[in-house]
Amino acid sequence: MSTSTVIRGGLVITASDETHADVLMEDGRIAALAASGTPAAEALSAERTVDATGKYVIPGGVDAHTHMELPFGGTFAADTFETGTRAAAWGGTTTIVDFAVQSVGHGLREGLDAWHAKAEGNCAIDYAFHMIVSDVNEDTLKEMDLLVEEGVTSFKQFMAYPGVFYSDDGQILRAMQRSADNGGLIMMHAENGIAIDVLVEQALARGETDPRFHGEVRKALLEAEATHRAIRLAQVAGAPLYVVHVSATEAVAELARARDDGLPVFGETCPQYLFLSTDNLAEPDFEGAKYVCSTPLRPKEHQAALWRGLRTNDLQVVSTDHCPFCFSGQKELGRGDFSKIPNGLPGVENRMDLLHQAVLDGHISRRRWIEIACATPARMFGLYPKKGTIAPGADADVVLYDPAAEQVVSADTHHMNVDYSAYEGKRVTGRVETVFSRGVPVVTDREYTGHAGHGVYTPRSTCQYLT
């Protein structure tokens, strides 16, 4: 395997710059950049040369919200760390941050060790972990300190899913107070799960069992209410807050108001909320089950607020919340009762392409594409500048992207271990051509050349927006 490669003639796009430059990769790192055609560029020499003329040269994507092998609703997410990270590589993502799960009655360390065991030796690309905190007690709070010290610096809590992951306001406040002291970042699933469960029970009693009712009971106002409450609890605790998978206009407004007040509050949205809607949930013959996720898909009019939030930086990150369940045998568990449909969509392979299409559609700029998909998630979760940019010293996670190639998104051609695509038949312009992970080609001219075990666990520093 070559230890040095020079990429010549491409347009290098980072969150801050666009420049025609040649990129030298040596021993897994970016060694140098030089403006194409200059003596400095001509002086770059390597064992291998790649021609990127007419292509973009971009940092590998950082997907800060995935759920490989997640147990949920009596089944498991269909992608393993092996299949899921391979699909991520195909889609131009070179780092994922997955969620280790604490089970009620067990410690954080036990959950983290279980996720290390699932991932180690199986990943095609680099990976890190957040920690889901399901059981706040004195021991858990002490463990949070230890995890931050060793590079697990973010903790997810749920205001939804009573009886599974749910934390009450007191538990949330205690964890936030701890994170305020130890430098950790609380990530919040902001939906009022107690109220939603009442609406679910009432809907089912009325015979409203189809997938579309999943969206109707998980009301936008209950996302907004929980978002507001999480912000105020974080304010009381003096802690930063990151709200995951924001889907509703009203929730964006709560984040914008808090940021206008100077609070360290951040928000993430996902491609499904930008490109899909309740129209998909309402598809006949139970097809809507394919689109059941939480927070749910919203009516199309919410999309404008999400795009606006991404442009104004009231939303900073686009992650996938990749949590795939096959339609056959898994989503079908909810036939006759929408509340039993496993919640989650496949998307880790589609994110970079969909966001490039958003550039072409005029929603965001090219640099903002890289910012929300690469640089900001890396900064938010303590991986920058090792990940998320192309600069000397950074890991050589580099994607050659063909901005003119056309493709049709389909389950027939994707590499995720799931039997449908949430974006089936969607035409997009732009496609990943070659992917380097730490200088090693894992996708080469649209051929997979990676292998399980190449990806390594990557400890993280604390959120870089708080220093």
Salt bridges, closest charged atoms under 4 A:
GLU18 OE1 - ARG366 NH2 2.67
ASP22 OD2 - ARG8 NH1 2.80
ASP79 OD2 - HIS322 NE2 2.79
GLU82 OE2 - ARG86 NH1 3.86
GLU110 OE2 - HIS106 ND1 3.01
ASP126 OD2 - LYS387 NZ 2.62
ASP126 OD1 - ARG438 NH1 2.42
GLU138 OE2 - ARG174 NH2 2.78
ASP145 OD2 - ARG178 NH2 2.86
GLU150 OE1 - ARG109 NH2 2.67
ASP169 OD1 - ARG229 NH1 2.68
GLU191 OE1 - HIS189 NE2 2.75
GLU191 OE1 - ARG218 NH2 2.90
GLU208 OE1 - ARG206 NH2 3.02
GLU216 OE2 - ARG212 NH1 2.81
GLU223 OE1 - ARG298 NH2 2.85
GLU225 OE2 - ARG229 NE 2.77
GLU250 OE1 - HIS302 ND1 3.98
GLU254 OE1 - HIS228 ND1 3.02
GLU254 OE1 - ARG257 NH1 3.02
GLU268 OE2 - HIS65 ND1 2.85
ASP279 OD2 - LYS300 NZ 3.55
GLU287 OE1 - LYS290 NZ 2.70
ASP314 OD1 - ARG259 NE 3.90
ASP321 OD1 - HIS65 NE2 2.90
ASP321 OD1 - HIS67 NE2 3.26
GLU332 OE2 - ARG335 NH2 3.55
ASP337 OD2 - LYS340 NZ 2.93
GLU349 OE2 - HIS415 ND1 2.70
GLU371 OE1 - ARG368 NH1 3.10
ASP395 OD1 - ARG29 NE 3.27
ASP395 OD2 - LYS386 NZ 3.39
ASP395 OD2 - LYS387 NZ 2.80
ASP397 OD2 - LYS387 NZ 2.82
GLU433 OE1 - LYS55 NZ 3.81
